[in-house]
Amino acid sequence: MFRSLRTVCALAVAAVLCPAVPAAAAVPDEPLREVLFVGNNWEGTADVLASTGDMARVGRINVIPDKEERLREIYLNPVKLAFFLGIRASAGEGHDQFVDDMYTTPDGRSVVVSRPSFADVVSLDLASGRINWRFPVSGFRSDHMAVSPDGTKVAVSASTSNTVHVLDIVTGRQLGSFGTGDKPHENTFSRDGRYLWNSSIGEVNTALDAPWLDWTKGDRKITVVDTRTYRTVRVIDMRERLDAAGLTGLSDSVRPNAFSPDESTLYFQVSFFNGFVEYDVATDRITRVKTLPENPATSKDRTTWVNDSRHHGMSMSPDGTRLCVAGTMDDYATVVDRATLTEGPLVPVSKPYWATVNGDGTACVVSESGSDRVTAIDFATGAKRVSVPVGDHPQRVRLGHVLAGWSGPAGR
């Protein structure tokens, strides 16, 4: 009994003197399963699929359980209502944008979602479907996110305030923020988590799309910050680099991108271009550009291309030998050999809006926003493997984890 009492006392003292272990670092008491989260933007749901094989549906979650509360809040505020309706009419193509990006917590018990039309980020409990926390972003629209390599921090672009917020993924507490160029979009953490890269895409919702009006699109640049201080350590103006490479006709609006495994090379898409650009990080110069085939059926009217996109979505095979490209307005996806920049078969898909890597790294997964499907394409052969139905207008697809026995929120 004395030994037990001493143990209890020791534990009590430790509880007072020792800091609590963050929930994100806790070891789950159940095994985890790797899955794919597919955000159905216009529907306000996320489908959860097997990350390999037949990509069978594991479950589905409602990412807007507080929809009525949010709408009341918006309709009672004329400024918020104006932006809400503006998002519907422009980026939403006549629909509300209820889910953009998603990442799960390390313990597989919650998923963090950015919701553009509600201008916020929420954490949803995967067991109950309830909201753990909500973070309203500055301005009136949230956009792309990124999760740190250790899974403890999530960065979100606040596109109308030219700000990136970095949040604790478990509590939703803001850890830091920084200013960007106009309309921050894609975020990418360095492999060691030390740096965060943000690319701003400028104004993409106007009809001023003629090349000579490119100056109206705003201040577009890559902002690199130190994640310890959130101070800017580097700004890259791609206009200067494109011009130096003789690519004066290309937009400097950096869209989806992918680093090589050693982070020496960045591949990125730009507005209005059917292809991508290769950039050497150390020498700070553009080294190659790849133009991909045009679909003859694609309109030549640039104002009809959604949010100034021609191609939108890139991923790289884990070994760094292949790039997967979503040819959004050209209705195809293709795998490109990184050494030669030779494209493989053009796989017909409907308005692919994103590209990611599946669980075992052997396939690229693209979202078909035009047909409400996701499709896996083999990195080695460039051929379609499998295609499965999902909800209305899938956009972002992200790898995540859920508890091994999870099949959706209880009672839903």
C-alpha positions as CSV (number, residue, x, y, z in Angstrom):
1,M,0.0,0.0,0.0
2,F,2.8,2.4,0.9
3,R,4.4,1.8,-2.6
4,S,1.0,2.5,-4.2
5,L,0.5,5.7,-2.2
6,R,4.0,6.8,-3.2
7,T,3.3,6.2,-6.8
8,V,0.0,8.2,-6.6
9,C,1.9,11.1,-5.0
10,A,4.6,11.0,-7.6
11,L,2.0,11.1,-10.4
12,A,0.2,14.0,-8.7
13,V,3.4,16.0,-8.4
14,A,4.2,15.2,-12.1
15,A,0.8,16.4,-13.1
16,V,1.5,19.8,-11.5
17,L,5.1,20.2,-12.5
18,C,5.2,18.6,-15.9
19,P,3.5,20.1,-19.0
20,A,0.7,18.1,-20.4
21,V,1.4,16.2,-23.6
22,P,-0.4,17.9,-26.5
23,A,-3.3,15.8,-27.9
24,A,-1.7,15.8,-31.3
25,A,1.3,14.0,-29.9
26,A,-0.7,11.4,-28.0
27,V,-0.4,7.8,-29.2
28,P,-3.9,6.7,-30.3
29,D,-5.4,3.7,-28.5
30,E,-6.7,2.3,-31.7
31,P,-4.8,1.6,-34.9
32,L,-5.1,4.1,-37.8
33,R,-6.2,3.6,-41.4
34,E,-4.8,5.7,-44.2
35,V,-7.6,7.2,-46.4
36,L,-8.3,9.8,-49.0
37,F,-10.5,12.7,-48.1
38,V,-12.4,14.2,-51.1
39,G,-14.0,17.6,-50.5
40,N,-17.3,18.0,-52.4
41,N,-17.2,21.7,-52.6
42,W,-20.8,22.6,-53.7
43,E,-22.4,19.9,-51.5
44,G,-20.7,20.6,-48.2
45,T,-19.6,17.0,-47.7
46,A,-16.4,15.0,-47.8
47,D,-16.2,11.5,-49.0
48,V,-13.6,9.3,-47.3
49,L,-12.2,6.6,-49.6
50,A,-9.7,3.8,-49.3
51,S,-6.3,5.2,-50.2
52,T,-5.3,2.4,-52.5
53,G,-6.8,-0.4,-54.6
54,D,-10.5,0.1,-55.6
55,M,-10.8,3.4,-53.6
56,A,-14.0,2.1,-52.0
57,R,-15.9,4.6,-49.9
58,V,-15.2,4.2,-46.2
59,G,-17.6,6.9,-45.0
60,R,-18.9,10.4,-45.5
61,I,-19.0,13.5,-43.3
62,N,-21.1,16.7,-43.3
63,V,-18.6,19.6,-43.1
64,I,-21.3,22.2,-42.6
65,P,-23.3,21.0,-39.6
66,D,-23.6,24.6,-38.5
67,K,-25.0,25.8,-41.9
68,E,-28.1,27.5,-40.5
69,E,-26.2,29.4,-37.9
70,R,-23.6,30.6,-40.3
71,L,-26.2,31.7,-42.8
72,R,-28.1,33.7,-40.2
73,E,-24.9,35.4,-39.3
74,I,-24.1,36.2,-42.9
75,Y,-27.6,37.5,-43.8
76,L,-27.6,39.8,-40.8
77,N,-24.4,41.5,-42.0
78,P,-24.6,43.4,-45.3
79,V,-20.9,43.3,-45.9
80,K,-20.6,39.6,-45.2
81,L,-23.6,39.0,-47.4
82,A,-22.1,40.9,-50.3
83,F,-18.9,38.8,-50.2
84,F,-20.9,35.6,-49.7
85,L,-23.0,36.3,-52.8
86,G,-19.9,37.4,-54.7
87,I,-18.2,34.1,-54.0
88,R,-21.2,32.3,-55.3
89,A,-21.3,34.3,-58.5
90,S,-17.6,34.2,-59.2
91,A,-15.4,31.4,-57.8
92,G,-18.4,29.2,-57.0
93,E,-19.7,29.3,-60.6
94,G,-23.2,29.9,-59.2
95,H,-22.8,27.7,-56.1
96,D,-21.7,28.2,-52.6
97,Q,-18.2,27.0,-51.7
98,F,-18.6,24.9,-48.6
99,V,-15.3,22.9,-48.5
100,D,-11.9,23.7,-50.0
101,D,-9.1,21.9,-48.1
102,M,-8.9,19.2,-45.5
103,Y,-6.3,17.6,-43.1
104,T,-6.7,15.1,-40.3
105,T,-5.1,15.4,-36.9
106,P,-2.3,12.9,-36.1
107,D,-4.6,10.8,-33.9
108,G,-7.1,10.3,-36.7
109,R,-10.0,11.6,-34.6
110,S,-10.6,14.9,-36.2
111,V,-10.5,16.6,-39.6
112,V,-9.7,20.3,-40.2
113,V,-11.6,21.9,-43.1
114,S,-11.4,25.3,-44.8
115,R,-14.8,26.6,-45.9
116,P,-14.5,29.5,-48.4
117,S,-18.1,30.8,-48.3
118,F,-18.1,30.8,-44.5
119,A,-14.7,32.4,-44.3
120,D,-13.5,30.0,-41.7
121,V,-11.6,26.9,-40.7
122,V,-13.3,24.3,-38.5
123,S,-12.2,21.1,-36.8
124,L,-14.8,18.3,-37.0
125,D,-14.9,15.3,-34.6
126,L,-15.0,12.3,-36.9
127,A,-16.9,10.1,-34.3
128,S,-19.7,12.5,-33.7
129,G,-19.6,14.9,-36.6
130,R,-19.7,17.9,-34.2
131,I,-17.4,21.0,-34.4
132,N,-14.5,21.0,-32.0
133,W,-13.4,24.5,-32.8
134,R,-13.9,27.2,-35.4
135,F,-11.5,29.9,-36.6
136,P,-12.9,32.8,-38.6
137,V,-10.2,34.0,-41.0
138,S,-9.4,37.6,-41.6
139,G,-11.4,39.0,-44.5
140,F,-14.2,37.1,-46.2
141,R,-12.9,33.9,-47.8
142,S,-10.7,31.0,-46.7
143,D,-8.8,28.9,-49.3
144,H,-6.0,26.4,-49.7
145,M,-4.3,25.0,-46.6
146,A,-1.1,23.0,-45.8
147,V,-0.2,20.8,-42.8
148,S,3.2,20.8,-41.2
149,P,5.3,17.6,-41.6
150,D,4.8,16.8,-37.9
151,G,1.0,17.2,-38.2
152,T,0.7,19.8,-35.5
153,K,0.1,23.0,-37.5
154,V,-2.2,23.9,-40.3
155,A,-1.7,27.0,-42.5
156,V,-4.7,28.6,-44.3
157,S,-4.9,31.3,-46.9
158,A,-7.3,34.2,-46.2
159,S,-7.7,35.2,-49.8
160,T,-9.4,38.6,-49.4
161,S,-7.1,39.9,-46.7
162,N,-3.8,38.8,-48.2
163,T,-2.9,36.9,-45.1
164,V,-1.9,33.4,-44.1
165,H,-2.9,32.2,-40.7
166,V,-1.0,29.3,-39.0
167,L,-3.1,27.4,-36.4
168,D,-2.6,24.7,-33.8
169,I,-4.3,21.8,-35.4
170,V,-5.7,20.5,-32.1
171,T,-6.9,23.7,-30.5
172,G,-7.4,26.1,-33.4
173,R,-5.3,28.7,-31.6
174,Q,-3.4,31.0,-34.0
175,L,0.3,30.5,-33.7
176,G,1.2,33.2,-36.2
177,S,0.3,34.9,-39.4
178,F,2.0,36.8,-42.2
179,G,1.2,39.0,-45.2
180,T,1.4,37.8,-48.8
181,G,0.8,39.1,-52.3
182,D,-2.7,39.6,-53.6
183,K,-5.0,36.6,-53.2
184,P,-2.8,34.0,-51.4
185,H,-3.5,30.5,-52.7
186,E,-1.3,27.5,-52.4
187,N,0.7,26.8,-49.2
188,T,3.7,24.3,-49.0
189,F,5.8,23.5,-45.9
190,S,9.4,22.5,-46.5
191,R,10.2,18.9,-45.7
192,D,11.7,19.7,-42.4
193,G,8.9,22.1,-41.5
194,R,11.3,25.1,-41.1
195,Y,9.8,27.1,-44.0
196,L,6.4,27.8,-45.4
197,W,6.0,28.8,-49.1
198,N,2.9,30.7,-50.2
199,S,2.0,31.6,-53.7
200,S,-0.4,34.5,-54.4
201,I,-2.5,34.2,-57.6
202,G,-3.9,37.8,-57.9
203,E,-7.4,38.7,-59.0
204,V,-8.9,35.7,-60.9
205,N,-12.5,36.7,-60.9
206,T,-12.6,39.5,-63.4
207,A,-13.1,39.3,-67.2
208,L,-9.9,41.4,-67.7
209,D,-8.2,38.3,-69.1
210,A,-6.5,39.6,-72.3
211,P,-2.7,39.3,-72.0
212,W,-2.2,43.1,-72.3
213,L,-4.4,43.5,-69.2
214,D,-2.4,41.2,-67.1
215,W,-1.2,44.1,-65.0
216,T,-4.7,44.4,-63.5
217,K,-4.4,41.1,-61.8
218,G,-2.4,42.6,-58.9
219,D,0.7,41.8,-56.9
220,R,1.6,38.2,-57.4
221,K,4.6,36.6,-55.7
222,I,5.9,33.7,-53.7
223,T,6.4,34.5,-50.0
224,V,8.7,32.3,-47.9
225,V,8.6,32.6,-44.2
226,D,10.4,31.1,-41.2
227,T,7.9,29.0,-39.3
228,R,9.6,29.8,-36.0
229,T,9.0,33.6,-36.3
230,Y,6.6,33.9,-39.3
231,R,8.9,36.5,-40.7
232,T,9.5,36.7,-44.4
233,V,12.9,35.3,-45.4
234,R,12.5,35.4,-49.2
235,V,10.2,36.9,-51.8
236,I,10.2,35.6,-55.4
237,D,8.7,37.6,-58.2
238,M,8.2,35.1,-61.0
239,R,7.6,38.0,-63.5
240,E,11.3,38.8,-63.4
241,R,12.3,35.1,-63.7
242,L,9.8,34.4,-66.6
243,D,11.0,37.5,-68.5
244,A,14.6,36.5,-68.0
245,A,13.8,33.1,-69.5
246,G,12.1,34.7,-72.5
247,L,8.6,33.7,-71.3
248,T,7.1,37.1,-71.4
249,G,3.8,35.7,-72.6
250,L,3.2,33.6,-69.5
251,S,1.3,34.8,-66.5
252,D,3.3,35.1,-63.2
253,S,0.3,33.8,-61.2
254,V,1.8,30.7,-59.6
255,R,-1.0,28.0,-59.1
256,P,-0.6,24.4,-57.8
257,N,3.0,23.3,-57.6
258,A,5.2,20.4,-56.6
259,F,8.7,20.2,-55.2
260,S,11.2,17.5,-56.2
261,P,12.0,15.1,-53.2
262,D,15.2,17.0,-52.4
263,E,13.4,20.4,-52.7
264,S,16.0,21.6,-55.3
265,T,13.4,22.1,-58.0
266,L,9.9,23.5,-58.1
267,Y,7.4,22.7,-60.7
268,F,4.4,25.0,-61.0
269,Q,1.4,25.9,-63.1
270,V,0.4,29.4,-64.0
271,S,-2.9,31.0,-65.1
272,F,-4.1,30.6,-68.7
273,F,-1.3,28.1,-69.6
274,N,-1.7,24.5,-70.7
275,G,1.6,23.2,-69.2
276,F,4.0,24.0,-66.4
277,V,7.3,25.6,-65.5
278,E,10.5,24.2,-63.9
279,Y,12.3,26.5,-61.5
280,D,15.7,25.8,-59.9
281,V,15.6,27.0,-56.3
282,A,19.4,27.4,-55.7
283,T,20.1,29.4,-58.8
284,D,16.8,31.2,-58.7
285,R,16.0,30.8,-62.3
286,I,13.6,29.0,-64.6
287,T,15.2,26.1,-66.4
288,R,12.5,24.5,-68.5
289,V,8.9,25.0,-69.6
290,K,6.6,22.2,-70.8
291,T,3.6,23.0,-73.0
292,L,1.0,20.2,-73.0
293,P,-1.5,19.5,-75.7
294,E,-4.6,21.6,-76.2
295,N,-8.0,20.0,-76.4
296,P,-9.5,21.2,-79.7
297,A,-12.9,21.3,-78.0
298,T,-11.7,23.8,-75.3
299,S,-12.9,27.3,-75.9
300,K,-10.4,29.9,-77.0
301,D,-12.2,32.5,-74.9
302,R,-10.0,32.9,-71.8
303,T,-12.9,34.5,-69.9
304,T,-14.7,31.1,-69.9
305,W,-11.8,29.4,-68.1
306,V,-12.7,28.9,-64.5
307,N,-10.9,31.3,-62.2
308,D,-8.2,31.9,-64.9
309,S,-7.2,28.3,-64.8
310,R,-6.2,26.3,-67.9
311,H,-4.5,23.5,-66.0
312,H,-4.9,23.3,-62.2
313,G,-3.5,20.4,-60.2
314,M,0.0,18.8,-59.9
315,S,1.6,16.0,-57.9
316,M,4.9,14.2,-58.1
317,S,5.6,10.5,-57.6
318,P,7.5,9.8,-54.3
319,D,10.6,8.8,-56.2
320,G,10.6,12.1,-58.1
321,T,10.6,10.6,-61.6
322,R,7.0,11.4,-62.7
323,L,4.7,14.4,-62.5
324,C,0.9,14.1,-62.7
325,V,-0.9,17.0,-64.3
326,A,-4.6,17.9,-64.2
327,G,-5.5,19.5,-67.5
328,T,-8.6,21.3,-66.1
329,M,-10.1,23.1,-69.0
330,D,-8.8,20.6,-71.5
331,D,-10.6,17.6,-69.8
332,Y,-7.6,15.3,-69.4
333,A,-4.9,14.2,-67.0
334,T,-1.5,12.9,-67.9
335,V,1.7,11.6,-66.3
336,V,4.9,13.4,-67.5
337,D,8.4,11.9,-67.3
338,R,10.4,14.4,-65.3
339,A,13.7,13.8,-67.0
340,T,12.5,14.3,-70.6
341,L,9.2,16.2,-69.9
342,T,7.5,13.7,-72.3
343,E,3.8,13.3,-71.5
344,G,2.1,9.9,-71.4
345,P,-1.4,9.1,-72.6
346,L,-3.9,11.9,-72.2
347,V,-6.5,10.2,-69.9
348,P,-10.0,11.7,-70.6
349,V,-11.4,13.1,-67.3
350,S,-14.0,15.8,-66.8
351,K,-12.7,19.2,-65.5
352,P,-10.0,17.7,-63.2
353,Y,-9.4,20.2,-60.4
354,W,-6.7,18.6,-58.3
355,A,-4.0,15.9,-58.3
356,T,-2.5,14.0,-55.4
357,V,-0.6,10.8,-54.7
358,N,-2.4,7.7,-53.5
359,G,-1.5,5.8,-50.3
360,D,1.2,3.5,-51.7
361,G,2.7,6.1,-54.0
362,T,2.0,4.2,-57.2
363,A,-0.8,6.3,-58.6
364,C,-2.0,9.8,-59.0
365,V,-5.5,10.6,-57.9
366,V,-7.4,13.4,-59.7
367,S,-10.8,15.0,-58.8
368,E,-13.2,15.1,-61.7
369,S,-15.2,18.2,-60.8
370,G,-17.2,18.0,-64.0
371,S,-18.5,14.4,-63.4
372,D,-18.4,14.1,-59.6
373,R,-15.8,11.3,-59.6
374,V,-12.2,10.7,-58.5
375,T,-9.9,8.8,-60.8
376,A,-6.6,7.0,-60.1
377,I,-3.9,7.0,-62.9
378,D,-0.9,4.7,-62.7
379,F,2.4,6.5,-62.4
380,A,4.3,3.8,-64.3
381,T,2.0,3.4,-67.3
382,G,0.0,6.6,-67.4
383,A,-3.2,4.5,-67.7
384,K,-6.4,4.9,-65.8
385,R,-6.8,2.3,-62.9
386,V,-10.1,3.0,-61.3
387,S,-12.7,5.7,-61.1
388,V,-15.4,6.1,-58.4
389,P,-18.3,8.4,-57.8
390,V,-18.3,11.0,-55.1
391,G,-20.4,14.1,-54.2
392,D,-21.1,17.4,-56.0
393,H,-18.1,19.1,-57.5
394,P,-15.1,17.4,-55.9
395,Q,-12.0,19.6,-55.7
396,R,-9.3,19.1,-53.2
397,V,-8.2,15.5,-52.4
398,R,-5.9,14.8,-49.5
399,L,-4.4,11.8,-47.7
400,G,-5.4,11.5,-44.1
401,H,-6.0,9.0,-41.3
402,V,-9.0,7.7,-39.4
403,L,-9.4,5.1,-36.7
404,A,-9.3,1.7,-38.2
405,G,-12.9,0.9,-37.5
406,W,-14.3,4.2,-38.5
407,S,-17.2,4.3,-41.1
408,G,-18.7,7.7,-40.5
409,P,-20.1,9.8,-37.6
410,A,-22.3,7.8,-35.3
411,G,-26.0,8.0,-36.0
412,R,-25.5,9.7,-39.4
